[in-house]
């Protein structure tokens, strides 16, 4: 859930300034300069598109995991091409951004050769918002699909109370020629746990329908009590089922952690997470002329946007619309950083000897 760009008690920080700060911090804790630059770039890209719970907000957490030994500073990332269109990437317990970006590059290469590339990932870590990686094949005129086992379990099987499922995200990107791509990025819970964490930082109340108490089933509105709760799935049992299936494809299929084996990276700074992800790249040209496909996509999107609206609805927005608008607006005006987050980042920077934000 993107934050309101016009929210009070926030200031605008130029993306380049934010990226430079994240890069300095990551170098200070031992990442090679090129790796730190790539991770910082992807983190700030998350903020540019409005995924505020997965961008610079996560930097202190990443630093704690690196310092605690939970993440390898200089990982050995290996790629095993198992068939014409498939591969497994072992991330060597490196930063998830580096691992998944490498997997996306591999999937794109496979798709150029075979029409489709499916790359499974193991021994990875939290990598930010799913849409970052679904969008990578899109930049090459391909369909991108990304799924992951979340970096902590915050959901129970439908009707249960044990935290055995994650918010396991799914993102699908579809190119639309010169128009902004269609990008769907969803958690399988009503909100991501990152949204809960940002509410806790800002001391904001949560609405009913996000989280319930595991013992009573009553709504939890105070984010500071989230440890007692369970996130609710989208669509009831359907969301829980989708989380399960994504876990099997991203985790079990790749030899990565699922269920009780998932390490809660919010609480554990020293254990290797063995996070599982997958990314698929599909070459549109193997099915239809890309220009014909793009024209048909744009025509259908225009049809949807122009369709009749319910009372009180000003406009119909589609997956990717808000993403494109936010990126354009924030690239010019800067990224909104609340006072609470600014204070946390300043404290982190001073501790690491890289200066405040």
C-alpha positions as CSV (number, residue, x, y, z in Angstrom):
1,X,0.0,0.0,0.0
2,X,1.9,3.1,-1.2
3,X,2.0,6.0,1.1
4,X,0.3,9.3,0.3
5,X,2.9,11.6,-1.4
6,X,1.2,14.6,0.2
7,X,1.1,13.1,3.7
8,X,2.0,15.6,6.5
9,X,5.3,15.5,8.4
10,X,7.3,14.3,5.5
11,X,9.9,15.8,3.2
12,X,11.0,15.2,-0.3
13,X,14.5,13.7,-0.8
14,X,16.0,13.5,-4.3
15,X,16.3,9.9,-5.5
16,X,20.0,10.3,-6.2
17,X,20.6,11.6,-2.6
18,X,18.7,8.6,-1.2
19,X,20.6,6.2,-3.4
20,X,24.0,7.6,-2.4
21,X,23.1,7.3,1.3
22,X,22.0,3.7,0.9
23,X,25.2,2.9,-1.1
24,X,27.5,4.4,1.6
25,X,25.7,2.5,4.3
26,X,26.0,-0.8,2.5
27,X,29.7,-0.3,1.7
28,X,30.3,0.6,5.4
29,X,29.0,-2.8,6.4
30,X,31.2,-4.7,4.0
31,X,29.4,-5.0,0.6
32,X,31.6,-4.5,-2.4
33,X,31.1,-1.1,-4.0
34,X,29.5,-2.5,-7.2
35,X,27.1,-4.7,-5.2
36,X,26.2,-1.9,-2.8
37,X,25.4,0.4,-5.8
38,X,23.1,-2.2,-7.4
39,X,21.2,-2.9,-4.2
40,X,20.9,0.8,-3.4
41,X,19.6,1.5,-6.9
42,X,16.9,-1.2,-6.6
43,X,15.9,-0.1,-3.2
44,X,15.4,3.5,-4.3
45,X,13.6,2.2,-7.4
46,X,11.1,0.6,-5.0
47,X,10.5,4.0,-3.4
48,X,10.1,5.6,-6.8
49,X,7.3,3.3,-7.8
50,X,5.6,3.7,-4.4
51,X,6.5,0.5,-2.7
52,X,7.5,2.4,0.4
53,X,7.5,-0.6,2.8
54,X,10.2,-2.3,0.6
55,X,12.6,0.5,-0.2
56,X,14.9,2.7,1.9
57,X,12.6,1.8,4.9
58,X,14.3,-1.7,4.9
59,X,17.9,-0.4,5.0
60,X,18.3,-0.6,8.8
61,X,16.9,-4.2,8.7
62,X,19.3,-5.2,5.9
63,X,22.2,-3.7,7.8
64,X,21.3,-5.6,11.0
65,X,21.2,-8.9,9.0
66,X,24.5,-8.2,7.3
67,X,26.2,-7.2,10.6
68,X,24.7,-10.2,12.4
69,X,26.0,-12.7,9.8
70,X,22.6,-13.6,8.4
71,X,23.6,-12.4,4.9
72,X,26.9,-13.0,3.1
73,X,28.7,-9.8,2.3
74,X,30.5,-11.3,-0.8
75,X,28.3,-14.2,-1.9
76,X,29.2,-16.8,-4.5
77,X,26.2,-16.7,-6.8
78,X,26.0,-19.8,-9.1
79,X,23.8,-20.5,-12.1
80,X,23.0,-24.0,-13.2
81,X,21.3,-24.2,-16.6
82,X,19.3,-27.4,-16.2
83,X,17.7,-27.5,-19.6
84,X,17.1,-25.3,-22.7
85,X,14.7,-23.0,-20.9
86,X,15.3,-23.7,-17.2
87,X,17.9,-22.8,-14.6
88,X,18.5,-22.8,-10.9
89,X,20.3,-19.9,-9.3
90,X,21.9,-20.5,-5.9
91,X,22.3,-17.1,-4.3
92,X,25.1,-18.0,-1.9
93,X,23.0,-16.3,0.9
94,X,23.7,-12.9,-0.7
95,X,21.5,-9.8,-0.7
96,X,18.3,-10.8,-2.4
97,X,18.4,-7.9,-4.8
98,X,21.6,-9.1,-6.3
99,X,20.4,-12.7,-6.5
100,X,17.0,-12.1,-8.1
101,X,18.4,-9.5,-10.5
102,X,20.9,-12.2,-11.7
103,X,18.1,-14.7,-12.0
104,X,16.0,-12.2,-14.0
105,X,19.0,-11.7,-16.4
106,X,19.3,-15.4,-16.8
107,X,15.5,-15.8,-17.5
108,X,15.7,-13.2,-20.2
109,X,18.7,-14.9,-21.8
110,X,16.9,-18.2,-21.8
111,X,13.7,-16.6,-23.3
112,X,15.7,-15.0,-26.1
113,X,17.0,-18.5,-27.0
114,X,14.1,-20.7,-26.3
115,X,11.0,-18.4,-26.1
116,X,10.6,-18.9,-22.4
117,X,12.9,-19.0,-19.4
118,X,12.0,-20.3,-15.9
119,X,14.6,-19.7,-13.2
120,X,14.2,-21.0,-9.7
121,X,16.1,-19.5,-6.8
122,X,17.4,-20.8,-3.5
123,X,19.7,-19.5,-0.8
124,X,18.5,-16.0,-1.4
125,X,17.1,-13.2,0.9
126,X,14.5,-10.5,0.9
127,X,14.7,-8.6,-2.4
128,X,12.2,-5.8,-2.1
129,X,8.9,-5.5,-4.1
130,X,8.0,-8.3,-6.5
131,X,7.2,-5.8,-9.3
132,X,10.9,-4.8,-9.6
133,X,11.7,-8.2,-11.0
134,X,8.5,-8.8,-13.1
135,X,9.4,-5.5,-14.8
136,X,12.8,-6.6,-15.9
137,X,11.7,-9.0,-18.7
138,X,9.1,-6.3,-19.7
139,X,12.0,-3.9,-20.5
140,X,12.9,-6.5,-23.2
141,X,9.4,-6.8,-24.6
142,X,8.7,-9.9,-22.6
143,X,6.1,-11.0,-20.1
144,X,7.6,-11.3,-16.6
145,X,6.3,-13.4,-13.8
146,X,7.8,-13.4,-10.3
147,X,6.8,-15.3,-7.1
148,X,8.5,-15.7,-3.7
149,X,8.3,-17.3,-0.3
150,X,8.0,-14.3,2.0
151,X,10.9,-13.7,4.5
152,X,8.7,-14.5,7.5
153,X,5.4,-16.3,8.1
154,X,2.6,-14.0,9.1
155,X,-0.4,-16.0,7.8
156,X,-2.0,-19.3,8.9
157,X,-3.6,-22.0,6.8
158,X,-7.2,-21.1,6.3
159,X,-9.1,-21.7,9.5
160,X,-5.8,-22.2,11.5
161,X,-3.7,-20.2,13.9
162,X,-0.2,-21.5,13.4
163,X,2.0,-19.1,11.3
164,X,3.0,-21.5,8.5
165,X,2.4,-19.3,5.4
166,X,3.9,-16.1,4.2
167,X,2.5,-13.1,2.4
168,X,4.1,-14.8,-0.6
169,X,3.9,-12.2,-3.3
170,X,3.1,-12.6,-7.0
171,X,3.9,-10.0,-9.7
172,X,3.1,-10.2,-13.4
173,X,4.3,-7.7,-16.0
174,X,3.0,-7.3,-19.5
175,X,4.6,-5.0,-22.1
176,X,2.4,-2.5,-23.9
177,X,4.7,-1.0,-26.5
178,X,5.4,2.7,-25.9
179,X,2.6,2.8,-23.2
180,X,3.3,2.1,-19.6
181,X,3.3,-1.7,-19.0
182,X,0.6,-3.5,-17.1
183,X,2.2,-4.5,-13.8
184,X,0.3,-6.4,-11.1
185,X,2.1,-6.8,-7.8
186,X,0.1,-8.3,-4.9
187,X,0.8,-10.0,-1.6
188,X,-1.5,-12.9,-0.9
189,X,-2.5,-11.2,2.3
190,X,-4.7,-8.1,2.4
191,X,-1.6,-6.0,3.1
192,X,2.1,-6.8,3.2
193,X,3.9,-7.0,6.6
194,X,5.9,-4.1,5.4
195,X,2.8,-2.0,5.6
196,X,2.2,-3.1,9.2
197,X,5.8,-2.1,10.0
198,X,5.4,1.4,8.5
199,X,2.2,1.9,10.5
200,X,4.1,0.8,13.6
201,X,6.9,3.3,12.9
202,X,4.4,6.1,12.4
203,X,2.2,5.0,15.3
204,X,-0.8,4.8,13.0
205,X,-3.8,2.6,13.7
206,X,-4.7,-0.2,11.4
207,X,-8.2,-0.7,10.1
208,X,-10.3,-3.8,10.7
209,X,-9.7,-6.6,8.1
210,X,-5.9,-6.5,8.0
211,X,-4.9,-8.6,11.0
212,X,-6.7,-10.6,13.7
213,X,-5.6,-11.9,17.1
214,X,-4.5,-15.6,16.9
215,X,-6.2,-16.5,20.1
216,X,-9.5,-14.6,19.9
217,X,-10.0,-13.9,16.2
218,X,-10.7,-10.2,17.1
219,X,-9.3,-7.5,14.9
220,X,-5.9,-6.0,15.8
221,X,-5.7,-2.3,15.2
222,X,-2.5,-1.5,17.1
223,X,0.5,-2.4,14.9
224,X,2.6,-2.7,18.0
225,X,0.6,-5.8,18.8
226,X,1.3,-7.5,15.5
227,X,3.3,-10.3,17.1
228,X,0.0,-11.6,18.6
229,X,-1.7,-11.6,15.2
230,X,-2.1,-13.3,11.9
231,X,-2.5,-11.4,8.6
232,X,-5.7,-12.1,6.8
233,X,-5.4,-13.5,3.2
234,X,-7.0,-11.9,0.2
235,X,-10.3,-13.5,-0.8
236,X,-10.5,-15.7,2.2
237,X,-9.4,-19.3,1.5
238,X,-8.4,-18.4,-2.0
239,X,-5.6,-16.2,-0.8
240,X,-4.4,-18.8,1.6
241,X,-4.4,-21.3,-1.2
242,X,-2.5,-19.0,-3.5
243,X,0.1,-18.4,-0.8
244,X,0.5,-22.2,-0.5
245,X,1.0,-22.7,-4.2
246,X,3.5,-19.9,-4.6
247,X,5.4,-21.4,-1.7
248,X,5.5,-24.7,-3.4
249,X,6.8,-23.2,-6.6
250,X,9.2,-20.7,-5.1
251,X,10.3,-22.8,-2.2
252,X,9.8,-26.5,-2.3
253,X,10.6,-26.8,-6.1
254,X,13.9,-25.0,-5.6
255,X,15.0,-26.6,-2.4
256,X,14.3,-23.5,-0.4
257,X,12.7,-22.9,2.9
258,X,8.9,-23.2,3.4
259,X,6.7,-23.5,6.5
260,X,8.5,-24.0,9.8
261,X,11.9,-23.8,8.0
262,X,11.3,-20.1,7.1
263,X,13.6,-17.8,9.0
264,X,11.8,-14.7,10.4
265,X,14.2,-12.0,9.1
266,X,12.5,-9.5,11.3
267,X,13.7,-11.2,14.5
268,X,16.7,-13.3,13.4
269,X,19.8,-11.5,12.3
270,X,22.3,-14.4,12.2
271,X,20.6,-17.4,10.4
272,X,20.8,-18.0,6.7
273,X,17.3,-17.6,5.4
274,X,17.4,-19.8,2.3
275,X,14.7,-17.7,0.7
276,X,13.1,-19.1,-2.4
277,X,11.9,-17.2,-5.5
278,X,11.3,-17.8,-9.1
279,X,11.1,-15.7,-12.2
280,X,9.7,-16.4,-15.6
281,X,10.4,-14.5,-18.9
282,X,8.1,-15.2,-21.9
283,X,9.0,-13.8,-25.3
284,X,5.9,-12.3,-26.8
285,X,7.3,-12.6,-30.3
286,X,7.0,-16.4,-30.1
287,X,3.2,-16.0,-30.0
288,X,2.2,-12.8,-31.8
289,X,3.8,-9.8,-33.5
290,X,4.8,-7.5,-30.5
291,X,3.4,-4.4,-32.2
292,X,0.1,-6.1,-32.8
293,X,0.1,-7.3,-29.2
294,X,0.9,-3.8,-27.8
295,X,-1.9,-2.2,-29.9
296,X,-4.4,-4.8,-28.6
297,X,-3.3,-4.3,-25.0
298,X,-3.6,-0.5,-25.2
299,X,-7.0,-0.8,-26.9
300,X,-8.3,-3.1,-24.2
301,X,-6.9,-0.9,-21.4
302,X,-8.5,2.2,-22.9
303,X,-11.8,0.3,-23.1
304,X,-11.6,-0.6,-19.4
305,X,-10.7,2.9,-18.3
306,X,-13.6,4.4,-20.3
307,X,-16.1,1.9,-19.0
308,X,-19.0,3.0,-16.7
309,X,-18.1,3.8,-13.1
310,X,-19.9,3.2,-9.9
311,X,-21.2,6.3,-8.0
312,X,-18.3,8.1,-6.3
313,X,-15.6,6.5,-8.4
314,X,-13.7,9.3,-10.2
315,X,-11.6,7.0,-12.5
316,X,-10.9,3.4,-13.2
317,X,-7.3,2.6,-12.5
318,X,-5.6,-0.6,-13.7
319,X,-2.5,-2.5,-12.5
320,X,0.6,-0.4,-13.2
321,X,-1.3,3.0,-13.5
322,X,-0.4,4.2,-10.1
323,X,3.1,2.8,-10.4
324,X,3.8,4.8,-13.5
325,X,2.4,8.0,-12.1
326,X,4.3,7.8,-8.8
327,X,7.6,7.1,-10.6
328,X,7.1,10.1,-12.8
329,X,6.1,12.4,-10.0
330,X,8.7,11.2,-7.5
331,X,11.5,11.4,-10.1
332,X,10.9,15.1,-10.3
333,X,9.7,16.1,-6.8
334,X,11.7,13.6,-4.8
335,X,10.7,10.7,-2.6
336,X,8.6,11.5,0.5
337,X,10.4,10.5,3.7
338,X,8.5,10.9,7.0
339,X,10.2,12.4,10.0
340,X,10.2,9.1,11.9
341,X,12.0,7.3,9.1
342,X,14.4,10.2,8.6
343,X,15.4,10.0,12.2
344,X,16.0,6.3,12.0
345,X,18.1,6.7,8.9
346,X,20.1,9.6,10.3
347,X,20.9,7.5,13.4
348,X,21.9,4.6,11.3
349,X,24.2,6.7,9.1
350,X,25.9,8.4,12.0
351,X,26.5,5.0,13.7
352,X,28.0,3.7,10.5
353,X,30.2,6.8,10.0
354,X,28.6,7.7,6.7
355,X,26.8,10.8,7.8
356,X,23.1,11.4,8.1
357,X,20.6,11.4,5.2
